[in-house]
Amino acid sequence: MPTLRLPPLPNIREVLKMYHLRAMKQLSQNFILNENLTDKIIKRAGVLSDCHVIEVGPGPGGLTRSIIKREPEKLIVIEKDKRFEPSLEMLADAFAAVNGKMEIIFGDVMTFHMENILPSTETKTCTDKSPKIKIIGNLPFNVSTPLIIKWLRAISEKTGPWKFGRTRMTLTFQKEVAERIIAEPLDAQRCRLSVMAQAWTRPILHFIIPGTAFLPKPDVDVGLVTFVPLTVPRTKHEFPIFEKVTRHIFSFRQKYSIRGIETLFPAEYRTELGQMMYKLADLDPQKRPMTLTVEDIDSLVSAYKYLLEKYPNLKFYEYRTSRHIVSLSQTKNIEVVQCIN
Protein backbone atom coordinates (compact mmCIF):
# COMPACT_ATOMS: atom_id res chain seq x y z
CA MET A 1 0.00 0.00 0.00
CA PRO A 2 1.50 3.40 -0.97
CA THR A 3 2.23 5.75 1.90
CA LEU A 4 2.36 9.50 2.21
CA ARG A 5 5.77 11.14 1.68
CA LEU A 6 6.44 13.68 4.40
CA PRO A 7 8.90 16.58 4.24
CA PRO A 8 12.40 15.58 5.46
CA LEU A 9 12.39 15.05 9.24
CA PRO A 10 15.03 14.08 11.79
CA ASN A 11 14.65 10.50 12.99
CA ILE A 12 13.39 9.76 16.51
CA ARG A 13 16.87 9.26 17.95
CA GLU A 14 17.85 12.68 16.60
CA VAL A 15 14.65 14.22 17.96
CA LEU A 16 15.45 12.91 21.43
CA LYS A 17 18.88 14.57 21.24
CA MET A 18 17.53 17.82 19.75
CA TYR A 19 15.02 18.37 22.55
CA HIS A 20 17.00 16.67 25.34
CA LEU A 21 14.25 14.12 25.88
CA ARG A 22 14.69 11.11 28.14
CA ALA A 23 12.18 8.44 29.09
CA MET A 24 10.76 8.96 32.58
CA LYS A 25 10.74 5.76 34.62
CA GLN A 26 7.87 6.97 36.83
CA LEU A 27 5.68 7.27 33.70
CA SER A 28 6.79 3.84 32.37
CA GLN A 29 7.94 5.46 29.12
CA ASN A 30 9.65 3.33 26.46
CA PHE A 31 10.25 4.66 22.95
CA ILE A 32 10.32 2.72 19.67
CA LEU A 33 13.14 4.04 17.47
CA ASN A 34 12.90 1.73 14.44
CA GLU A 35 10.61 3.23 11.79
CA ASN A 36 10.26 -0.10 9.98
CA LEU A 37 8.87 -1.56 13.20
CA THR A 38 6.45 1.31 13.77
CA ASP A 39 5.25 0.91 10.17
CA LYS A 40 4.67 -2.81 10.84
CA ILE A 41 2.70 -2.00 14.00
CA ILE A 42 0.49 0.56 12.30
CA LYS A 43 -0.16 -1.77 9.37
CA ARG A 44 -1.86 -4.14 11.84
CA ALA A 45 -4.29 -1.38 12.80
CA GLY A 46 -5.88 -1.72 9.36
CA VAL A 47 -6.82 0.90 6.80
CA LEU A 48 -6.50 4.41 8.26
CA SER A 49 -7.33 6.53 5.23
CA ASP A 50 -10.54 8.52 5.80
CA CYS A 51 -10.42 7.56 9.51
CA HIS A 52 -10.30 9.63 12.66
CA VAL A 53 -7.35 8.16 14.54
CA ILE A 54 -6.72 8.72 18.24
CA GLU A 55 -3.18 7.92 19.34
CA VAL A 56 -2.71 7.47 23.07
CA GLY A 57 0.67 8.36 24.55
CA PRO A 58 2.57 9.32 21.37
CA GLY A 59 5.71 10.41 23.26
CA PRO A 60 8.27 11.81 20.79
CA GLY A 61 6.15 10.61 17.85
CA GLY A 62 7.53 7.27 16.63
CA LEU A 63 4.16 5.66 15.94
CA THR A 64 2.73 9.06 15.02
CA ARG A 65 4.92 9.25 11.91
CA SER A 66 3.78 5.84 10.73
CA ILE A 67 0.13 6.80 11.31
CA ILE A 68 0.56 10.03 9.33
CA LYS A 69 2.00 8.10 6.39
CA ARG A 70 -1.29 6.17 6.21
CA GLU A 71 -3.15 9.46 5.54
CA PRO A 72 -5.91 9.48 8.16
CA GLU A 73 -8.74 11.99 7.78
CA LYS A 74 -7.64 13.42 11.12
CA LEU A 75 -5.10 12.40 13.73
CA ILE A 76 -5.61 13.30 17.39
CA VAL A 77 -2.80 12.57 19.82
CA ILE A 78 -3.35 12.56 23.60
CA GLU A 79 -0.16 12.98 25.62
CA LYS A 80 0.32 13.49 29.35
CA ASP A 81 3.92 14.73 29.19
CA LYS A 82 4.28 18.29 27.83
CA ARG A 83 8.01 17.76 27.21
CA PHE A 84 7.00 16.20 23.88
CA GLU A 85 5.22 19.32 22.65
CA PRO A 86 8.04 20.50 20.30
CA SER A 87 8.51 17.11 18.63
CA LEU A 88 4.75 16.61 18.19
CA GLU A 89 4.27 20.12 16.82
CA MET A 90 7.02 19.39 14.29
CA LEU A 91 5.02 16.38 13.08
CA ALA A 92 1.79 18.38 13.03
CA ASP A 93 3.46 21.01 10.84
CA ALA A 94 4.84 18.33 8.51
CA PHE A 95 1.39 16.75 8.18
CA ALA A 96 -0.21 20.15 7.59
CA ALA A 97 2.29 20.76 4.76
CA VAL A 98 0.62 17.91 2.85
CA ASN A 99 -2.90 19.03 3.83
CA GLY A 100 -3.20 16.69 6.81
CA LYS A 101 -4.96 17.47 10.10
CA MET A 102 -3.33 16.70 13.42
CA GLU A 103 -4.53 17.88 16.83
CA ILE A 104 -2.38 17.67 19.95
CA ILE A 105 -4.11 17.35 23.32
CA PHE A 106 -2.20 17.33 26.60
CA GLY A 107 -4.11 15.46 29.27
CA ASP A 108 -4.56 12.20 31.13
CA VAL A 109 -6.25 9.57 28.96
CA MET A 110 -7.63 7.89 32.10
CA THR A 111 -9.96 10.83 32.62
CA PHE A 112 -10.20 12.32 29.13
CA HIS A 113 -13.59 12.14 27.35
CA MET A 114 -12.64 11.09 23.83
CA GLU A 115 -16.24 11.22 22.58
CA ASN A 116 -16.05 15.02 22.75
CA ILE A 117 -13.42 15.18 19.99
CA LEU A 118 -15.09 12.84 17.50
CA PRO A 119 -17.70 13.80 14.87
CA SER A 120 -21.25 12.48 15.27
CA THR A 121 -21.30 11.84 11.52
CA GLU A 122 -19.16 8.74 12.11
CA THR A 123 -21.83 7.03 14.23
CA LYS A 124 -22.72 3.45 13.29
CA THR A 125 -25.01 0.89 14.92
CA CYS A 126 -23.57 -2.14 16.70
CA THR A 127 -24.58 -4.34 13.75
CA ASP A 128 -22.88 -2.12 11.16
CA LYS A 129 -19.25 -2.24 10.16
CA SER A 130 -16.86 -0.51 12.55
CA PRO A 131 -16.95 3.30 12.35
CA LYS A 132 -14.04 5.10 10.76
CA ILE A 133 -12.48 5.64 14.17
CA LYS A 134 -9.34 3.87 15.38
CA ILE A 135 -7.54 3.98 18.74
CA ILE A 136 -3.83 3.21 18.68
CA GLY A 137 -1.27 3.35 21.45
CA ASN A 138 2.08 2.17 22.78
CA LEU A 139 0.74 2.10 26.34
CA PRO A 140 2.89 2.67 29.42
CA PHE A 141 2.96 -0.57 31.40
CA ASN A 142 1.73 1.11 34.59
CA VAL A 143 -1.64 2.10 33.07
CA SER A 144 -2.28 -0.60 30.47
CA THR A 145 -4.40 -2.97 32.59
CA PRO A 146 -6.58 -0.38 34.39
CA LEU A 147 -7.00 1.48 31.09
CA ILE A 148 -8.17 -1.56 29.13
CA ILE A 149 -10.61 -2.48 31.92
CA LYS A 150 -11.96 1.09 31.78
CA TRP A 151 -12.33 0.87 27.99
CA LEU A 152 -13.94 -2.58 28.10
CA ARG A 153 -16.56 -1.13 30.41
CA ALA A 154 -17.10 1.74 27.96
CA ILE A 155 -17.52 -0.82 25.15
CA SER A 156 -20.13 -2.68 27.22
CA GLU A 157 -22.02 0.54 27.97
CA LYS A 158 -21.57 2.05 24.48
CA THR A 159 -19.99 5.19 25.87
CA GLY A 160 -16.90 7.19 24.94
CA PRO A 161 -15.57 6.27 21.47
CA TRP A 162 -17.98 3.29 21.49
CA LYS A 163 -21.09 5.47 21.37
CA PHE A 164 -20.14 5.73 17.68
CA GLY A 165 -20.18 1.95 17.18
CA ARG A 166 -17.67 -0.89 17.35
CA THR A 167 -14.51 1.21 17.43
CA ARG A 168 -11.34 -0.88 17.16
CA MET A 169 -8.23 -0.52 19.31
CA THR A 170 -4.65 -1.60 18.55
CA LEU A 171 -2.49 -1.40 21.66
CA THR A 172 0.77 -2.65 23.15
CA PHE A 173 1.02 -4.55 26.43
CA GLN A 174 3.66 -6.45 28.33
CA LYS A 175 3.99 -9.86 26.67
CA GLU A 176 2.51 -11.66 29.69
CA VAL A 177 -0.50 -9.32 29.78
CA ALA A 178 -1.06 -9.70 26.02
CA GLU A 179 -0.99 -13.49 26.38
CA ARG A 180 -3.48 -13.35 29.25
CA ILE A 181 -5.86 -11.20 27.22
CA ILE A 182 -6.15 -13.87 24.50
CA ALA A 183 -5.92 -16.94 26.79
CA GLU A 184 -8.71 -19.45 26.12
CA PRO A 185 -10.22 -21.91 28.65
CA LEU A 186 -7.70 -24.53 29.86
CA ASP A 187 -4.81 -22.14 29.16
CA ALA A 188 -2.72 -21.63 32.31
CA GLN A 189 -2.61 -17.89 31.53
CA ARG A 190 -6.40 -17.53 31.63
CA CYS A 191 -7.53 -14.95 34.19
CA ARG A 192 -10.06 -12.22 34.91
CA LEU A 193 -8.64 -10.06 32.10
CA SER A 194 -9.05 -12.90 29.57
CA VAL A 195 -12.74 -13.30 30.41
CA MET A 196 -13.48 -9.57 30.48
CA ALA A 197 -11.77 -8.94 27.15
CA GLN A 198 -13.42 -11.91 25.44
CA ALA A 199 -16.91 -11.14 26.78
CA TRP A 200 -17.17 -7.93 24.74
CA THR A 201 -14.41 -8.13 22.12
CA ARG A 202 -12.41 -10.47 19.94
CA PRO A 203 -8.80 -9.80 20.96
CA ILE A 204 -6.08 -10.65 18.42
CA LEU A 205 -2.41 -10.97 19.37
CA HIS A 206 -0.50 -10.01 16.22
CA PHE A 207 3.12 -10.49 17.22
CA ILE A 208 5.65 -10.08 20.01
CA ILE A 209 8.07 -7.13 19.96
CA PRO A 210 11.42 -7.82 21.64
CA GLY A 211 12.34 -5.52 24.50
CA THR A 212 15.51 -4.59 22.62
CA ALA A 213 13.36 -2.59 20.18
CA PHE A 214 12.61 -0.01 22.89
CA LEU A 215 14.60 2.77 24.52
CA PRO A 216 15.20 2.28 27.36
CA LYS A 217 15.02 -1.51 27.05
CA PRO A 218 12.28 -2.88 29.35
CA ASP A 219 12.81 -6.10 31.29
CA VAL A 220 10.03 -7.78 29.28
CA ASP A 221 8.96 -8.21 25.68
CA VAL A 222 5.82 -6.53 24.35
CA GLY A 223 2.73 -7.87 22.57
CA LEU A 224 0.61 -6.00 20.02
CA VAL A 225 -3.13 -6.64 20.45
CA THR A 226 -6.15 -5.49 18.45
CA PHE A 227 -9.57 -5.50 20.12
CA VAL A 228 -12.54 -5.96 17.78
CA PRO A 229 -15.83 -5.24 19.64
CA LEU A 230 -18.37 -8.02 19.17
CA THR A 231 -21.63 -7.40 17.35
CA VAL A 232 -23.36 -9.43 20.08
CA PRO A 233 -21.56 -9.61 23.46
CA ARG A 234 -21.09 -13.05 25.00
CA THR A 235 -22.80 -11.92 28.20
CA LYS A 236 -26.17 -10.28 28.76
CA HIS A 237 -25.13 -8.79 32.10
CA GLU A 238 -23.91 -5.34 33.11
CA PHE A 239 -20.16 -4.84 33.30
CA PRO A 240 -19.84 -4.15 37.08
CA ILE A 241 -21.59 -7.31 38.26
CA PHE A 242 -19.97 -9.48 35.58
CA GLU A 243 -16.56 -8.13 36.55
CA LYS A 244 -17.26 -8.64 40.27
CA VAL A 245 -18.18 -12.31 39.89
CA THR A 246 -15.24 -12.91 37.53
CA ARG A 247 -12.85 -11.22 39.96
CA HIS A 248 -14.04 -13.38 42.84
CA ILE A 249 -13.73 -16.57 40.78
CA PHE A 250 -10.10 -15.87 39.89
CA SER A 251 -9.13 -14.68 43.37
CA PHE A 252 -8.38 -18.35 44.16
CA ARG A 253 -7.25 -19.41 40.70
CA GLN A 254 -5.46 -22.60 41.86
CA LYS A 255 -8.49 -23.91 43.78
CA TYR A 256 -11.93 -25.08 42.73
CA SER A 257 -13.89 -22.19 41.26
CA ILE A 258 -16.53 -22.42 44.00
CA ARG A 259 -13.89 -21.27 46.50
CA GLY A 260 -13.86 -17.82 44.91
CA ILE A 261 -17.62 -17.77 44.43
CA GLU A 262 -18.15 -18.43 48.14
CA THR A 263 -16.40 -15.15 48.98
CA LEU A 264 -19.37 -13.31 47.50
CA PHE A 265 -21.29 -14.24 50.66
CA PRO A 266 -20.96 -13.84 54.44
CA ALA A 267 -19.18 -16.72 56.18
CA GLU A 268 -22.29 -18.13 57.83
CA TYR A 269 -24.07 -18.58 54.45
CA ARG A 270 -21.03 -19.18 52.26
CA THR A 271 -21.29 -22.93 51.69
CA GLU A 272 -25.04 -23.03 51.13
CA LEU A 273 -25.22 -20.05 48.76
CA GLY A 274 -22.12 -21.12 46.85
CA GLN A 275 -23.64 -24.53 46.19
CA MET A 276 -26.93 -22.91 45.26
CA MET A 277 -25.22 -20.72 42.63
CA TYR A 278 -23.70 -23.76 40.95
CA LYS A 279 -27.02 -25.64 41.02
CA LEU A 280 -28.77 -22.69 39.39
CA ALA A 281 -26.00 -22.38 36.79
CA ASP A 282 -25.92 -26.16 36.19
CA LEU A 283 -22.13 -26.23 36.63
CA ASP A 284 -19.72 -28.46 38.50
CA PRO A 285 -18.42 -26.57 41.57
CA GLN A 286 -15.12 -28.44 41.25
CA LYS A 287 -14.29 -26.84 37.90
CA ARG A 288 -11.09 -24.81 38.06
CA PRO A 289 -11.31 -21.08 37.27
CA MET A 290 -9.18 -21.33 34.12
CA THR A 291 -11.54 -23.98 32.65
CA LEU A 292 -14.62 -21.75 32.77
CA THR A 293 -15.89 -20.24 29.53
CA VAL A 294 -17.39 -16.77 29.25
CA GLU A 295 -20.79 -18.48 28.97
CA ASP A 296 -20.16 -20.45 32.18
CA ILE A 297 -19.43 -17.26 34.06
CA ASP A 298 -22.45 -15.61 32.47
CA SER A 299 -24.59 -18.40 33.97
CA LEU A 300 -23.01 -17.89 37.39
CA VAL A 301 -23.75 -14.16 37.19
CA SER A 302 -27.39 -14.97 36.42
CA ALA A 303 -27.49 -17.18 39.51
CA TYR A 304 -25.86 -14.47 41.63
CA LYS A 305 -28.39 -11.87 40.46
CA TYR A 306 -31.19 -14.25 41.39
CA LEU A 307 -29.81 -14.47 44.93
CA LEU A 308 -29.45 -10.68 45.10
CA GLU A 309 -33.13 -10.34 44.22
CA LYS A 310 -34.10 -12.91 46.84
CA TYR A 311 -31.80 -11.47 49.54
CA PRO A 312 -31.25 -7.74 48.73
CA ASN A 313 -28.87 -7.17 51.65
CA LEU A 314 -26.31 -9.42 49.98
CA LYS A 315 -25.29 -6.55 47.74
CA PHE A 316 -23.81 -4.75 50.76
CA TYR A 317 -21.43 -7.57 51.61
CA GLU A 318 -17.77 -7.05 50.70
CA TYR A 319 -15.34 -9.90 51.35
CA ARG A 320 -12.30 -7.74 52.02
CA THR A 321 -13.92 -5.32 54.46
CA SER A 322 -15.38 -5.71 57.91
CA ARG A 323 -18.83 -4.69 56.67
CA HIS A 324 -21.62 -6.99 57.86
CA ILE A 325 -25.18 -7.50 56.69
CA VAL A 326 -28.24 -8.47 58.64
CA SER A 327 -29.34 -12.06 58.72
CA LEU A 328 -30.66 -13.25 55.39
CA SER A 329 -33.39 -15.13 57.22
CA GLN A 330 -34.55 -11.81 58.67
CA THR A 331 -34.63 -10.27 55.20
CA LYS A 332 -36.91 -12.88 53.71
CA ASN A 333 -38.09 -14.58 56.89
CA ILE A 334 -36.79 -17.86 55.53
CA GLU A 335 -33.70 -20.01 56.16
CA VAL A 336 -31.25 -20.27 53.29
CA VAL A 337 -31.14 -24.03 53.57
CA GLN A 338 -34.88 -24.12 52.85
CA CYS A 339 -34.27 -22.43 49.53
CA ILE A 340 -31.80 -25.07 48.44
CA ASN A 341 -33.98 -28.04 49.32
N, C-alpha and C positions, 0 to 999 in steps of 0.2 A: 504494500500500500504506500503510495507516495506521501511524503511528509512535507510540512511547511519549512521553507528555508528562512531562517532568522538572520538578521544582521550579525556580523562577527561579534562574538561575546567571549570574555575570558571563561576558562573552564572553572568548575566548582572549587578545585584546589587553589586556583589563582584568586578566586573571589574570597575565599577564607583568609588568604594572606592580605589582600587589598584592604579588607575591612576589619582585620585583626579579630576574626571570629573563631571561637573555640566552643566545642560542645560542653554544655553544662551538665555535670553528673547528676545534680539534684533534679534536673528536668528530664533525665533519661534520654538525652539527645545522642543520636548516632546518625552520621551523614553518609549517604551513598555517593561516591565520587565517580564511578564508572558510568558514562553516558549510555554505553551499549546495554548495561544492565537496567538502567532506568527505562530505556526504550522497551526492553523485554517485559518489564513489569507493567508498563502502561498499555502495552499491546494486549495483555490479559484482561484489561478493564473493558475491552470491546470497542466498538465504533464510538468515537467522541465527536465527530463532526455533527454540527447542529445541536449539540447537547449543552446544557448548563452543567458545568463540572465544579464540584466543591472539593478542594484539596484541604485536608486537615493536617496541620503541622508541617508546612512546606520547608521550614528552616531556611537554608541559603538558596534553595530553589532547584535541587537536583531533579526531582520528579517533575517539578513545575515546567522545566524546559521540555521534557518529553511529552507532557500534556499539551503544551502550546503547539508543538510540531504536529499534533493530531487535529488542529484547527477546530477547537470547540466553539460553539456559538458565544459562550461567555465562560470565563474561568474566574472563580471566586476562591481566594485562599484565606484560611483562617489560621492565624499564628499568634501564639501567646507571648513570644519573645520579641520585643521591639528592636533588638540588636540587628535583626534581619531585614529591617526596613530598607536600607540602601540597596541590598542585593535583589530584593523583590521588586523594588521600584525600577531597577535596571531592566528586569525581565518584562515588567508591565510596559515600559517605554518601547522595548524591542517588539513586543506583540502589537502595540498600537501602531508601530511603523508599517506593519503589514495589515492594518485595519482590524486587528483583534481587540477584544475587550477583556481586560483583567482588572478585578477589584481586590484590593488588599484590606482585610479586616483584622485588627488586632484585638484579640479577646480570648476567653477560655471556652473551648468547644464544649466542655461539660455543662455549661450554663447558657450557651448561645442558642438562640432560636433561629435555626436555619430556614424555617418556612417563611420567615419575613423577607428573605432575599431572593426568593424564587418566584417566577411568574405564574399566575393562576392559569394561564393559557396552556401550561404543560400538564394539567390535571388529566389523569386517566382513571378508569374504574379498576377494581382489583382483578377483573377478568380480562382486561385489555393487556396489550403488550406493555412492557415497562415504559414509564415516561422518559423523556429525553433529559434525564437528570442522573448524574453519576456522582458518587462519593468515593474519593480516593485518599489514601493516607499511609505514610510510613509512621505508624503510631509509636509514641514513647512507651516503653514497657510498663511504666508505672501507672498508666491510665488505660491501657488496652482492654483489660477485662472489665472494669467498671463501666467503661464507655460502651463496649459492645452489649453489655446487659441493659444499659440505658437505651440504646438504639433498638434492641430487640423488643423492649417494652413499647417503644414508639411505633415499631412495625405492627405489633399486636393491636395497638389502639388507633392506628392510622393517623398519627400525629406527626408533627415535624415534617421532614422531607417525604414522609410516607402518606401524608394527606393528599399527595399528588398521584399516588399509585404505588406500584411495586418497584420503588427506587432501589437500584443495585449499589452495593458497596464492594470495593476492592481494597483490602487493608493488610498490613503486615503485623505479625505477632511473633513472639518467641516460638521457636519450633515446637516445644512441648505444648504450648497453648494451642497452636494451630492444629496439632495432631489430636488434641482433646476435642476441639470444636467438631471435627469430622468423625470422631470415633463412633462406630456402630455398636449395637448390643453384642456382648461377649468380648469386646475389645477391652484389654486391661486399662486403657486410657479413658474409657468412658466415664463421664462425670456429669455434674449438674450443668456445666456449660454445654456439653454435647447435646443434652436433652433440650435445653432452652433454645439453642441455635437451630436444632432440627425440627422443633415444633412449629416454627414460623418461617423458616427459610431452608433453602437447599445450599449448604455451604460446600464450596469446592476448593480443595487445596491444590494449587497449581504447581508449585515447586518450592524447594528449600534454597534459601540464599545463605551461603557460608558467612560466618561472622567476619571473615577477613575482608569482605566487600565493604565493610563499614569503617568509618572513622569517628571516634576511636573504636577499636575492635571490641565488640561485646563478648562476654564469656559464653554465649550461646549462639546457635544458628537461628535463622529467621524463616518463617513460612509465609507465603503470600496466599491469602484466602479471599475468594469472592462469595458474597452472600446474595442469593437470588430469592427474594420473598416469594412464598408459595401463593398460588391462586386461592387455594383452600387450606387454611392451617390444619395441622394434624391434631389440634385440640380445640374444643369448643369453649374452654374456660378462660376466665380473665387472667392476665399475666401475673398479678400479685399472688393469687392463691395457687396457681400452677407452680410458680417459682418457689413458694413456701413449702409445698409438699415435696417437690423435687429436692430442695435443699435439705430437708429433714431426712429423706431417703438416703442421700449420699453422705450424710454426716457420720455414718458408720459403714463406710463402703466395703470393708472387709467382712462384715457380718451379714446375717440374713436381713433382707430389706425391711422386714417387720420391725427390726430393732430401731431403725430410724423413724419409722411411722409411729411407733409407740410414744416417741418424744413429743408428738403433737398434743398429748393428753396428760392431765395430772396423774401422779404416780398411782393413786388409789383406783383409777379407772383404766390404766394404761393397757393392761393385758386384754381386758374384755373388749375395749373399743378398738384396739389394734386388730384383734381377730375379726371383729365385726366388719372393719373396713375391707379386709381381704375376702370375707364371705360375700359382701356386696359387690366387690370388683371381680369375683370369680377368679382369684389368683392364688397361687401357692405362696404362703407367707415365708417359705424357706428359699424363695428365689433371691439370688444375690442382686444388689443394686445395679451392677454393670450388665446384667442380663435383661433388664426391663426395657421394653420398647417405649416409645413416646405414647403409643396407644394404651399400654399397660398403666402408665402413670396417669394418663387421662382418666382411666377408669377409677383409679384410686382417688383422684381429685373429686370425681363425682360422688364417691362414697363419703369422702370427708365433708363435702358440702351438705350431704344428706344429714350427717350427724350434727353439723352446725345448725341446721334448721330445727332439728329435734331438741338440741341442747344449746340454745343461743349463747350461754355464758362461756362455752368452749372457746369462742373467738378471742376472749380476753387472756387466755392462758399462753404464756411464753416460757419455753423450756429453760432458757438461760437467764431468767430473772427470778426474783423471789415472789412474783405476783401470784396470788391465789384466786381461785374462783369459788363460788358457793357450790354446795353439793348439787350434782346433776339431778339427784333424786328429788331435791327440793324444787328444782326448776320445772320438772315435768311431773313431779309427784309419782315417780316410777323408778324402780331399780334398773340399772343398766343391764344386769344379767337377765332381766325379764325380756328385754328387747331382743337379746341374742337368741333366746330359746324359741 
